[in-house]
């Protein structure tokens, strides 16, 4: 449930920079339905914070109500519609309505009406002091600062007056607010009784709020107001609660249109006010996915690096076993060394000696059908050429061809030359060498 804490400093006003802890407040704690759950008339900040803590309330929205005479009401007739141009023209539009250097005034822009933009002006140093007074409360977060008189229930016509001890809060039908000493109200009777330019009325309605004690003690004042011009129709409305509760109730019921002074250089930037707030869950998920993906990539990289190092070690171990005397070869050049050795071996061909050639030739001779039909007349071997030359005779050339093909299937080079066909068969010279 959302709670709002309306806090209104009561006089005497302490210096926020020197003795803020001595300031007393009239306050009311309002729940989401607008009911007052707790209240006080002259309590310290510490006491109010303890009340919130005792009720286990956190992140309560704090609304600060400053004296209505601290901020002046203005109207700005600005034809522009874009906020940037409105802000640029605003100081010039209200300069004549403010009785101090416009450069030292903080201007807060309100809604647009038929008469122009409603504007609240307040001294910058005073605004800074009020802002610091309401900031940093435990269990509460500052949401807005309003002039207290601007929260009076608006009237369709005439005026609204609220007696508050020695003071009086006033608001006109065009939502202009004032705060003054109650005893000075008779001085404004002519102003209060003056109708607007488009009105022709005999009486101006005035709603007068106040506690029973305030109304009773101000009977003489009320009589003076009613009889000064004879045009004020005063309707007294006794309150069963404090003025602060009246203002909080009016705010909850949307009976007022106050101007939030926390704008521009005094704008509030609570946690989570970033324009990226709606995207934070998606950003969090994307960030988590990125971290996990990076972790997987790093993990796989480490794993593959370890596998590569293991394979390099195994390859070098095999190479050392085959070439124990080679100390120059390492994991970085072992592939190049082996490829070079293979190229040399391929260019030179295999070194096959006499015994090997005779073994393969004899094995193929034994595989022939009817090998007795084949006769070796002479055998010669050239070590320089690595060749075995056999003078051979067979009952047919086909047997000679089969012997040659069998040797070729073993990866050897076999050729038959000087073939002579005779009536009894064929003879020739079989030359066998390494592949």
Residue pairs with C-beta under 8 A, 6 or more apart in sequence:
1 31
1 32
2 31
2 32
2 61
3 29
3 30
3 31
3 32
3 37
3 57
3 60
3 61
4 29
4 30
4 60
4 61
4 62
4 63
4 143
4 248
4 252
5 27
5 28
5 29
5 30
5 48
5 52
5 60
5 61
5 62
5 63
5 140
6 27
6 28
6 30
6 63
6 65
6 244
6 247
6 248
6 251
7 25
7 26
7 27
7 48
7 62
7 63
7 64
7 65
7 134
8 25
8 26
8 27
8 64
8 65
8 66
8 148
8 244
8 247
9 23
9 24
9 25
9 26
9 66
9 67
9 133
10 24
10 25
10 26
10 41
10 42
13 23
13 67
14 20
14 22
14 23
15 129
16 23
16 129
16 130
16 132
16 133
17 129
17 132
20 45
20 132
20 133
21 44
21 45
21 46
22 44
23 44
23 45
23 133
24 42
24 43
24 44
25 40
25 42
25 43
25 44
25 45
25 48
26 40
26 41
26 42
26 242
26 243
26 244
27 39
27 40
27 43
27 48
27 244
28 36
28 38
28 39
28 40
28 242
28 244
28 245
28 248
29 36
29 37
29 38
29 39
29 51
29 52
29 57
29 60
30 36
30 37
30 248
30 252
31 37
34 249
34 252
34 253
36 241
36 245
36 248
37 55
38 51
38 55
39 241
39 242
39 244
39 245
40 47
40 48
40 51
41 242
41 244
45 137
48 137
49 137
49 138
49 139
49 140
52 58
52 60
52 138
52 139
52 140
53 138
53 139
57 139
58 139
59 139
59 140
59 141
60 139
60 140
60 141
61 140
61 141
61 143
62 134
62 137
62 140
62 141
62 142
62 143
63 143
63 144
63 145
63 146
63 248
63 251
64 130
64 133
64 134
64 142
64 144
64 145
64 146
65 145
65 146
65 147
65 148
65 151
65 244
65 247
66 130
66 145
66 146
66 147
66 148
66 261
67 147
67 148
67 179
68 147
68 148
68 149
68 150
68 169
68 177
68 178
68 179
69 178
69 179
69 180
70 122
70 123
70 126
70 130
70 147
71 108
71 120
71 121
71 122
71 147
71 150
71 261
72 97
72 98
72 120
72 121
72 122
73 118
73 119
73 120
73 150
73 175
73 176
73 177
73 178
74 94
74 97
74 98
74 118
74 119
74 120
74 121
75 94
75 97
75 113
75 115
75 116
75 117
75 118
75 119
76 89
76 90
76 93
76 94
76 109
76 116
76 117
76 119
77 93
77 115
77 116
77 117
78 85
78 86
78 89
78 90
78 93
78 116
78 117
80 86
80 89
86 109
86 117
87 109
87 264
90 107
90 109
90 117
90 119
91 102
91 105
91 107
93 116
93 117
93 119
94 102
94 107
94 119
94 121
95 102
97 121
98 105
98 121
100 123
104 123
104 124
104 125
105 121
105 122
105 123
105 124
106 121
106 122
106 123
106 124
106 127
106 261
106 264
106 265
106 266
107 119
107 120
107 121
107 264
108 119
108 120
108 121
108 122
108 259
108 260
108 261
108 262
108 263
108 264
109 117
109 119
109 259
109 263
110 117
110 118
110 119
110 120
110 257
110 259
111 117
111 118
111 257
112 118
113 174
115 174
118 175
118 257
118 259
119 259
120 147
120 150
120 259
120 261
122 261
124 265
127 145
127 261
127 266
128 266
130 145
130 261
131 142
131 145
131 262
131 266
134 142
134 145
135 142
141 270
142 262
142 268
142 270
143 268
144 258
144 260
144 261
144 262
144 268
145 260
145 261
145 262
146 258
146 259
146 260
146 261
147 177
147 179
147 258
147 259
147 261
148 169
148 179
148 247
149 162
149 169
149 170
149 171
149 177
149 178
149 179
150 171
150 175
150 177
150 256
150 257
150 258
150 259
151 247
151 248
151 250
151 251
151 256
151 258
152 160
152 162
152 169
152 170
152 171
152 177
152 209
152 246
152 247
152 250
152 256
153 160
153 207
153 246
153 250
153 253
153 255
153 256
154 160
154 171
154 173
154 175
154 255
154 256
154 257
155 171
155 173
155 205
155 207
156 173
157 173
157 199
157 201
157 204
157 205
158 173
158 204
158 205
158 206
158 207
158 233
159 170
159 171
159 172
159 173
159 192
159 204
159 205
159 206
159 207
160 170
160 171
160 206
160 207
160 209
161 168
161 169
161 170
161 185
161 206
161 207
161 208
161 209
162 168
162 169
162 170
162 208
162 209
162 210
162 243
162 246
163 182
163 208
163 209
163 210
163 211
163 214
163 215
163 218
164 210
164 214
164 243
165 182
165 214
166 181
166 182
166 183
167 179
167 180
167 181
167 182
168 179
168 180
168 181
168 182
168 185
169 177
169 178
169 179
169 243
170 177
170 178
170 179
170 180
170 188
171 177
171 178
173 196
174 196
175 256
175 257
180 188
182 218
182 221
183 221
185 221
185 224
185 225
186 221
186 224
186 225
186 228
189 224
189 225
189 228
189 229
189 232
190 228
190 229
192 204
192 206
192 225
192 232
193 204
193 228
193 229
193 231
193 232
194 204
195 201
195 204
202 231
203 231
203 232
203 233
204 231
204 232
204 233
205 233
205 235
206 225
206 232
206 233
206 234
206 235
207 235
207 237
208 215
208 222
208 234
208 235
208 236
208 237
209 237
209 239
209 243
209 246
210 218
210 236
210 237
210 238
210 239
211 238
211 239
211 242
211 243
212 238
212 239
215 222
215 236
215 238
222 234
222 236
225 232
225 234
226 232
226 234
239 245
239 246
250 256
251 258
262 268
276 283
312 331
313 331
315 331
315 334
316 330
316 331
316 334
319 326
319 329
319 334
319 338
320 326
323 329
326 337
329 337
349 386
349 434
349 435
350 434
350 435
351 386
351 434
352 386
352 412
352 433
352 434
353 383
353 386
354 381
354 383
354 388
357 381
357 388
357 412
357 432
357 433
357 434
358 379
358 388
360 407
360 410
360 412
360 432
361 388
361 390
361 403
361 407
361 430
361 432
364 403
364 406
364 407
364 410
365 371
365 374
365 376
365 403
367 406
368 374
368 399
368 402
368 403
373 394
373 395
373 396
373 399
373 425
374 392
374 393
374 394
374 395
374 399
374 400
374 403
375 392
375 393
375 394
376 390
376 391
376 392
377 391
377 392
377 393
377 427
378 390
378 391
379 388
379 389
379 390
379 391
380 388
380 389
380 390
381 387
381 388
381 389
382 389
385 433
386 433
386 434
387 431
387 432
387 433
388 431
388 432
388 433
389 429
389 430
389 431
389 432
390 429
390 430
390 431
390 432
391 427
391 429
392 400
392 403
392 427
392 428
392 429
392 430
393 425
393 426
393 427
394 400
394 425
394 426
394 427
395 424
395 425
395 426
396 425
396 426
397 419
397 421
397 426
397 428
400 416
400 419
400 426
400 428
400 430
401 416
403 414
403 430
404 414
404 415
404 416
404 430
405 414
407 414
407 432
408 414
411 435
412 432
412 433
412 434
412 435
413 431
413 432
413 433
413 434
413 435
414 430
414 431
414 432
415 430
415 431
416 428
416 429
416 430
416 431
417 428
417 429
417 431
418 428
418 429
419 426
419 427
419 428
420 426
420 427
420 428
